[in-house]
């Protein structure tokens, strides 16, 4: 067999394998939606909505996303934790299909936490399966196998009618082991999947596994076996009406026949695949068929037909964004050009194929394209470059060949094990047959003897029957009396048990009532103190018309204290509903702790307490949510200070063991009674020896919830000083985090929390800021605060603000959400749909801090969402950052020779506008008379609108934009040495070569000739 042809076909096989593989039933979705319309119970509706989300994930990701969000939201309203967990799991699967791996893992781990909270083994098993599939998508095979195995263990533990899930996991394990090259284990799990699917009569699923086994035999180069299993899959999928699966089998059979050079069968099956895929608009499958046909005609030396099929393959592969097929089709066309001795074209196409192969990091595609380029360079006489490509081809070929040999050895081992097992089974069968024959003879003798004994026993039985009948009647009556007595005793015990339960419930309700009463008494005292320290200085300031900085500091601190207490209460509520999202950062946790310790310095000195620290000056990198961990450290230190008398001491120690980060906070206070250590983290609970000290009993409960959410543990013991000691242990790596997080505001060289000084808010006053806010005081305050930085425009509602944005030059908008006439959400949606102004950055301000409100704001495509109260410095930094991003995008367009529209735009409408504008200029690039007026007419926009739009996106005027496009086209032509410089200047619409040279030098800071030499 021709080895390069085999590798090419094996490469195509993997592309087909990773295409669409979804089997679904629209009838099931229709029946679920009909049932949903008839269901009244809240929990039943949520369960049906979650089932619809599962079904739609196969055919409509958008609808699956809507149903997942709806299920989670409804569940939170009625505190239905299981429904919320199911919704989050479906949402995590949605993110996985959208390739948002980090968000998928975060959401699935959150769902897993809720399933564990509800003690749902089935839900936990489903969640583990989804996490395994996510790691499988990342090609993290070890993690995928770990989570698949855990899920399988739970499903086997559950048992019952769960064989569909077990079969699916067997199939997934087979796929993963196949990807790792462990062919025997892959086949073993595929066979287990087939057996389980046969038990539940899952024909469609069996087709999927047959297809996967066919792929295994194709990899092992056993085309006869491969075709046999493809035919089994095709037969089943034809029965169930899964057309895309049938077409996939036909394409794979065509590849198999191509490998054994049966070209008639190759054409037949590729044609059958096309007949199915063309009406379905399955562009990926169509591209595969055309590529197979192109390869087959090339091998038959029918070059014109091969070229036509390769071009069609590229056309459909581009529609499907299938870069692997595009690369291999370019290799095919380049091979045709090489045969026709068009070396220059073959070289260009080969490089194009190699660039795509390198982009997708595919060894087979790199091997094929580098071999082609080596042949082309050798024919062109460029032996140095030919040797370079030959080395690349050899390296890729050896790597792939070694992998193939390993798989072949594994397959032989599996075949040997299979034959050995078969012999052992036959031997066991013969031994069992001999034992059965012997047992039959013994049984026959026993039956004859038994019949004789039975006859004798029947005679004796008839004599005893009369006597036993009388005895039985007496015994039955006696048993009935005893059963009646037992029933009475049982009822008496049940009544006593119910009385005890009622007594315990009454006692529990009394305790809960006392705890709540005590909590509200304490919270009233806690709120009164800061309110007094705000109201009294305020009255004094009003009466005396005088307010110094110290008074303002007191008012500010106590206002912050009130806000922190309210946030803490709200966070508890959200924690109860499972609505807390961790925002993990990979940072120096000790720097954060040191910053919190420093903030308590004044209070510690005031109380006369000694604070000892250990380990917080050492750098310790970990994954954690800074805001949440700050609450943990603050609560533990506050408690230690509150319960430690004057003159005593507190110790805080931090250290790690490469797996967990450990924090110990010890005090010399009153301690916690040993009998109450298990209750100290309960909501509103306060130890019996702390009743005379004000507190709410919510701090430690919140700390416990946060630590648990991080996957850690917390406990309390007696400290070495005789007081209380709190021990917190957190995993160093809660989730995999991108390396970019390693640079963090908590990780400076001194391990001390410092404000971020990198944000510069000195912005040119050439920018215009539109402030939309219905509150006069806040609007005027913001306007006066930004007057020195921007040109300011204001509006008191969204409708007026929209008019200003349409008719005036606006660079950035700050808008409130809740306003008359038109709110901030509607304003943002309207601007994003208007092609003239959709480029303007929008920052929303709101008092709504819930997760749903933030999501609603960001879904309108707002650039930032800031909750009130906010820091003016933070708002300035956000504004400066948004404008800086726009400046960078403009600079990228102006400096780079080739830039995709998606690289310089922030909305889809802007991207389409730049695509259209660039195409119009390129279509008229040779026309030196092409003017701005003609350009605007072609865009169907006024000159003013075009100028505003072009300037906002690229930083150029309309005429500069046209000239820049001409010069960039010229640069590409010069780099490719398409013609002489004077000819290129005419080709791009410059009649004067010297003027062209002047413009080119201004744009690229070098002359055209120097650019060509360096290119």
Secondary structure in CASP SS format (residue, H / E / C, confidence):
PFRMAT SS
TARGET T0000
AUTHOR 0000-0000-0000
METHOD secondary structure of the structure
MODEL  1
X C 1.00
X C 1.00
X H 1.00
X H 1.00
X H 1.00
X H 1.00
X H 1.00
X H 1.00
X H 1.00
X H 1.00
X H 1.00
X H 1.00
X H 1.00
X H 1.00
X H 1.00
X H 1.00
X H 1.00
X C 1.00
X C 1.00
X C 1.00
X C 1.00
X C 1.00
X C 1.00
X C 1.00
X C 1.00
X H 1.00
X H 1.00
X H 1.00
X H 1.00
X H 1.00
X H 1.00
X H 1.00
X H 1.00
X H 1.00
X H 1.00
X H 1.00
X H 1.00
X H 1.00
X C 1.00
X C 1.00
X C 1.00
X H 1.00
X H 1.00
X H 1.00
X H 1.00
X H 1.00
X H 1.00
X H 1.00
X H 1.00
X H 1.00
X H 1.00
X H 1.00
X H 1.00
X H 1.00
X H 1.00
X H 1.00
X C 1.00
X C 1.00
X C 1.00
X C 1.00
X H 1.00
X H 1.00
X H 1.00
X H 1.00
X H 1.00
X H 1.00
X H 1.00
X H 1.00
X H 1.00
X H 1.00
X H 1.00
X H 1.00
X H 1.00
X H 1.00
X H 1.00
X H 1.00
X H 1.00
X C 1.00
X C 1.00
X C 1.00
X H 1.00
X H 1.00
X H 1.00
X H 1.00
X H 1.00
X H 1.00
X H 1.00
X H 1.00
X H 1.00
X H 1.00
X H 1.00
X H 1.00
X H 1.00
X H 1.00
X H 1.00
X H 1.00
X H 1.00
X C 1.00
X C 1.00
X C 1.00
X H 1.00
X H 1.00
X H 1.00
X H 1.00
X H 1.00
X H 1.00
X H 1.00
X H 1.00
X H 1.00
X H 1.00
X H 1.00
X H 1.00
X H 1.00
X H 1.00
X H 1.00
X H 1.00
X H 1.00
X H 1.00
X C 1.00
X C 1.00
X H 1.00
X H 1.00
X H 1.00
X H 1.00
X H 1.00
X H 1.00
X H 1.00
X H 1.00
X H 1.00
X H 1.00
X H 1.00
X H 1.00
X H 1.00
X H 1.00
X H 1.00
X H 1.00
X H 1.00
X C 1.00
X C 1.00
X C 1.00
X H 1.00
X H 1.00
X H 1.00
X H 1.00
X H 1.00
X H 1.00
X H 1.00
X H 1.00
X H 1.00
X H 1.00
X H 1.00
X H 1.00
X H 1.00
X H 1.00
X H 1.00
X H 1.00
X H 1.00
X H 1.00
X C 1.00
X C 1.00
X C 1.00
X C 1.00
X H 1.00
X H 1.00
X H 1.00
X H 1.00
X H 1.00
X H 1.00
X H 1.00
X H 1.00
X H 1.00
X H 1.00
X H 1.00
X H 1.00
X H 1.00
X H 1.00
X H 1.00
X H 1.00
X H 1.00
X C 1.00
X C 1.00
X C 1.00
X H 1.00
X H 1.00
X H 1.00
X H 1.00
X H 1.00
X H 1.00
X H 1.00
X H 1.00
X H 1.00
X H 1.00
X H 1.00
X H 1.00
X H 1.00
X H 1.00
X H 1.00
X H 1.00
X H 1.00
X C 1.00
X C 1.00
X C 1.00
X H 1.00
X H 1.00
X H 1.00
X H 1.00
X H 1.00
X H 1.00
X H 1.00
X H 1.00
X H 1.00
X H 1.00
X H 1.00
X H 1.00
X H 1.00
X H 1.00
X H 1.00
X H 1.00
X H 1.00
X C 1.00
X C 1.00
X C 1.00
X H 1.00
X H 1.00
X H 1.00
X H 1.00
X H 1.00
X H 1.00
X H 1.00
X H 1.00
X H 1.00
X H 1.00
X H 1.00
X H 1.00
X H 1.00
X H 1.00
X H 1.00
X H 1.00
X H 1.00
X H 1.00
X C 1.00
X C 1.00
X H 1.00
X H 1.00
X H 1.00
X H 1.00
X H 1.00
X H 1.00
X H 1.00
X H 1.00
X H 1.00
X H 1.00
X H 1.00
X H 1.00
X H 1.00
X H 1.00
X H 1.00
X H 1.00
X H 1.00
X C 1.00
X C 1.00
X C 1.00
X H 1.00
X H 1.00
X H 1.00
X H 1.00
X H 1.00
X H 1.00
X H 1.00
X H 1.00
X H 1.00
X H 1.00
X H 1.00
X H 1.00
X H 1.00
X H 1.00
X H 1.00
X H 1.00
X H 1.00
X H 1.00
X C 1.00
X C 1.00
X H 1.00
X H 1.00
X H 1.00
X H 1.00
X H 1.00
X H 1.00
X H 1.00
X H 1.00
X H 1.00
X H 1.00
X H 1.00
X H 1.00
X H 1.00
X H 1.00
X H 1.00
X H 1.00
X H 1.00
X C 1.00
X C 1.00
X C 1.00
X H 1.00
X H 1.00
X H 1.00
X H 1.00
X H 1.00
X H 1.00
X H 1.00
X H 1.00
X H 1.00
X H 1.00
X H 1.00
X H 1.00
X H 1.00
X H 1.00
X H 1.00
X H 1.00
X H 1.00
X C 1.00
X C 1.00
X C 1.00
X H 1.00
X H 1.00
X H 1.00
X H 1.00
X H 1.00
X H 1.00
X H 1.00
X H 1.00
X H 1.00
X H 1.00
X H 1.00
X H 1.00
X H 1.00
X H 1.00
X H 1.00
X H 1.00
X H 1.00
X C 1.00
X C 1.00
X C 1.00
X H 1.00
X H 1.00
X H 1.00
X H 1.00
X H 1.00
X H 1.00
X H 1.00
X H 1.00
X H 1.00
X H 1.00
X H 1.00
X H 1.00
X H 1.00
X H 1.00
X H 1.00
X H 1.00
X H 1.00
X H 1.00
X C 1.00
X C 1.00
X H 1.00
X H 1.00
X H 1.00
X H 1.00
X H 1.00
X H 1.00
X H 1.00
X H 1.00
X H 1.00
X H 1.00
X H 1.00
X H 1.00
X H 1.00
X H 1.00
X H 1.00
X H 1.00
X H 1.00
X H 1.00
X C 1.00
X C 1.00
X H 1.00
X H 1.00
X H 1.00
X H 1.00
X H 1.00
X H 1.00
X H 1.00
X H 1.00
X H 1.00
X H 1.00
X H 1.00
X H 1.00
X H 1.00
X H 1.00
X H 1.00
X H 1.00
X H 1.00
X H 1.00
X H 1.00
X H 1.00
X H 1.00
X H 1.00
X H 1.00
X H 1.00
X H 1.00
X H 1.00
X H 1.00
X H 1.00
X H 1.00
X H 1.00
X H 1.00
X H 1.00
X H 1.00
X H 1.00
X H 1.00
X H 1.00
X H 1.00
X H 1.00
X H 1.00
X H 1.00
X H 1.00
X H 1.00
X H 1.00
X H 1.00
X H 1.00
X H 1.00
X H 1.00
X H 1.00
X H 1.00
X H 1.00
X H 1.00
X H 1.00
X H 1.00
X H 1.00
X H 1.00
X H 1.00
X H 1.00
X H 1.00
X H 1.00
X H 1.00
X H 1.00
X H 1.00
X H 1.00
X H 1.00
X H 1.00
X H 1.00
X H 1.00
X H 1.00
X H 1.00
X H 1.00
X H 1.00
X H 1.00
X H 1.00
X H 1.00
X H 1.00
X H 1.00
X H 1.00
X H 1.00
X H 1.00
X H 1.00
X H 1.00
X H 1.00
X H 1.00
X H 1.00
X H 1.00
X H 1.00
X H 1.00
X H 1.00
X H 1.00
X H 1.00
X H 1.00
X H 1.00
X H 1.00
X H 1.00
X H 1.00
X H 1.00
X H 1.00
X H 1.00
X H 1.00
X H 1.00
X H 1.00
X H 1.00
X H 1.00
X H 1.00
X H 1.00
X H 1.00
X H 1.00
X H 1.00
X H 1.00
X H 1.00
X H 1.00
X H 1.00
X H 1.00
X H 1.00
X H 1.00
X H 1.00
X H 1.00
X H 1.00
X H 1.00
X H 1.00
X H 1.00
X H 1.00
X H 1.00
X H 1.00
X H 1.00
X H 1.00
X H 1.00
X H 1.00
X H 1.00
X H 1.00
X H 1.00
X H 1.00
X H 1.00
X H 1.00
X H 1.00
X H 1.00
X H 1.00
X H 1.00
X H 1.00
X H 1.00
X H 1.00
X H 1.00
X H 1.00
X H 1.00
X H 1.00
X H 1.00
X H 1.00
X H 1.00
X H 1.00
X H 1.00
X H 1.00
X H 1.00
X H 1.00
X H 1.00
X H 1.00
X H 1.00
X H 1.00
X H 1.00
X H 1.00
X H 1.00
X H 1.00
X H 1.00
X C 1.00
X C 1.00
X C 1.00
X C 1.00
X H 1.00
X H 1.00
X H 1.00
X H 1.00
X H 1.00
X H 1.00
X H 1.00
X H 1.00
X H 1.00
X H 1.00
X H 1.00
X H 1.00
X H 1.00
X H 1.00
X H 1.00
X H 1.00
X H 1.00
X H 1.00
X H 1.00
X H 1.00
X H 1.00
X H 1.00
X H 1.00
X H 1.00
X H 1.00
X H 1.00
X H 1.00
X H 1.00
X C 1.00
X C 1.00
X C 1.00
X C 1.00
X C 1.00
X C 1.00
X C 1.00
X C 1.00
X E 1.00
X E 1.00
X E 1.00
X E 1.00
X H 1.00
X H 1.00
X H 1.00
X H 1.00
X H 1.00
X H 1.00
X H 1.00
X H 1.00
X H 1.00
X H 1.00
X H 1.00
X C 1.00
X H 1.00
X H 1.00
X H 1.00
X H 1.00
X H 1.00
X H 1.00
X H 1.00
X C 1.00
X C 1.00
X E 1.00
X E 1.00
X E 1.00
X E 1.00
X E 1.00
X C 1.00
X C 1.00
X C 1.00
X C 1.00
X C 1.00
X C 1.00
X E 1.00
X E 1.00
X E 1.00
X E 1.00
X C 1.00
X H 1.00
X H 1.00
X H 1.00
X H 1.00
X H 1.00
X H 1.00
X H 1.00
X H 1.00
X H 1.00
X H 1.00
X H 1.00
X H 1.00
X H 1.00
X H 1.00
X H 1.00
X H 1.00
X H 1.00
X H 1.00
X C 1.00
X C 1.00
X C 1.00
X C 1.00
X C 1.00
X E 1.00
X E 1.00
X E 1.00
X E 1.00
X E 1.00
X E 1.00
X E 1.00
X E 1.00
X C 1.00
X C 1.00
X C 1.00
X E 1.00
X E 1.00
X E 1.00
X E 1.00
X E 1.00
X E 1.00
X E 1.00
X E 1.00
X C 1.00
X C 1.00
X C 1.00
X C 1.00
X C 1.00
X C 1.00
X H 1.00
X H 1.00
X H 1.00
X C 1.00
X C 1.00
X C 1.00
X C 1.00
X C 1.00
X C 1.00
X C 1.00
X C 1.00
X C 1.00
X C 1.00
X C 1.00
X H 1.00
X H 1.00
X H 1.00
X C 1.00
X C 1.00
X C 1.00
X C 1.00
X C 1.00
X C 1.00
X C 1.00
X C 1.00
X H 1.00
X H 1.00
X H 1.00
X H 1.00
X H 1.00
X H 1.00
X H 1.00
X H 1.00
X H 1.00
X H 1.00
X H 1.00
X C 1.00
X C 1.00
X C 1.00
X E 1.00
X E 1.00
X E 1.00
X E 1.00
X E 1.00
X E 1.00
X C 1.00
X C 1.00
X C 1.00
X C 1.00
X C 1.00
X E 1.00
X E 1.00
X E 1.00
X E 1.00
X E 1.00
X E 1.00
X E 1.00
X E 1.00
X C 1.00
X C 1.00
X C 1.00
X C 1.00
X C 1.00
X C 1.00
X C 1.00
X H 1.00
X H 1.00
X H 1.00
X H 1.00
X C 1.00
X C 1.00
X C 1.00
X C 1.00
X C 1.00
X C 1.00
X C 1.00
X C 1.00
X C 1.00
X C 1.00
X C 1.00
X C 1.00
X C 1.00
X C 1.00
X C 1.00
X C 1.00
X C 1.00
X C 1.00
X C 1.00
X C 1.00
X C 1.00
X C 1.00
X C 1.00
X C 1.00
X C 1.00
X E 1.00
X E 1.00
X E 1.00
X E 1.00
X E 1.00
X C 1.00
X C 1.00
X C 1.00
X H 1.00
X H 1.00
X H 1.00
X H 1.00
X H 1.00
X H 1.00
X H 1.00
X H 1.00
X H 1.00
X H 1.00
X H 1.00
X C 1.00
X C 1.00
X C 1.00
X C 1.00
X E 1.00
X E 1.00
X E 1.00
X E 1.00
X E 1.00
X C 1.00
X C 1.00
X H 1.00
X H 1.00
X H 1.00
X H 1.00
X H 1.00
X H 1.00
X H 1.00
X H 1.00
X H 1.00
X H 1.00
X C 1.00
X C 1.00
X C 1.00
X C 1.00
X E 1.00
X E 1.00
X E 1.00
X E 1.00
X E 1.00
X C 1.00
X C 1.00
X C 1.00
X C 1.00
X C 1.00
X C 1.00
X C 1.00
X H 1.00
X H 1.00
X H 1.00
X H 1.00
X H 1.00
X H 1.00
X H 1.00
X H 1.00
X H 1.00
X H 1.00
X C 1.00
X C 1.00
X C 1.00
X C 1.00
X C 1.00
X C 1.00
X C 1.00
X E 1.00
X E 1.00
X E 1.00
X E 1.00
X E 1.00
X E 1.00
X C 1.00
X C 1.00
X C 1.00
X C 1.00
X H 1.00
X H 1.00
X H 1.00
X H 1.00
X H 1.00
X H 1.00
X H 1.00
X H 1.00
X H 1.00
X C 1.00
X C 1.00
X C 1.00
X C 1.00
X E 1.00
X E 1.00
X E 1.00
X E 1.00
X C 1.00
X C 1.00
X C 1.00
X C 1.00
X H 1.00
X H 1.00
X H 1.00
X H 1.00
X H 1.00
X H 1.00
X H 1.00
X H 1.00
X H 1.00
X H 1.00
X H 1.00
X H 1.00
X H 1.00
X H 1.00
X H 1.00
X H 1.00
X H 1.00
X H 1.00
X H 1.00
X H 1.00
X H 1.00
X H 1.00
X H 1.00
X H 1.00
X C 1.00
X C 1.00
X C 1.00
X C 1.00
X C 1.00
X H 1.00
X H 1.00
X H 1.00
X C 1.00
X C 1.00
X C 1.00
X C 1.00
X H 1.00
X H 1.00
X H 1.00
X H 1.00
X H 1.00
X H 1.00
X H 1.00
X H 1.00
X H 1.00
X H 1.00
X H 1.00
X H 1.00
X H 1.00
X H 1.00
X H 1.00
X H 1.00
X C 1.00
X C 1.00
X C 1.00
X C 1.00
X C 1.00
X C 1.00
X C 1.00
X C 1.00
X H 1.00
X H 1.00
X H 1.00
X H 1.00
X H 1.00
X H 1.00
X H 1.00
X H 1.00
X C 1.00
X C 1.00
X C 1.00
X H 1.00
X H 1.00
X H 1.00
X H 1.00
X H 1.00
X H 1.00
X H 1.00
X H 1.00
X H 1.00
X H 1.00
X H 1.00
X H 1.00
X C 1.00
X C 1.00
X C 1.00
X H 1.00
X H 1.00
X H 1.00
X H 1.00
X H 1.00
X H 1.00
X H 1.00
X H 1.00
X H 1.00
X H 1.00
X H 1.00
X H 1.00
X H 1.00
X H 1.00
X H 1.00
X H 1.00
X H 1.00
X H 1.00
X C 1.00
X C 1.00
X C 1.00
X C 1.00
X C 1.00
X H 1.00
X H 1.00
X H 1.00
X H 1.00
X H 1.00
X H 1.00
X H 1.00
X C 1.00
X C 1.00
X C 1.00
X C 1.00
X C 1.00
X H 1.00
X H 1.00
X H 1.00
X H 1.00
X H 1.00
X H 1.00
X H 1.00
X H 1.00
X H 1.00
X H 1.00
X H 1.00
X H 1.00
X C 1.00
X C 1.00
X C 1.00
X H 1.00
X H 1.00
X H 1.00
X H 1.00
X H 1.00
X H 1.00
X H 1.00
X C 1.00
END
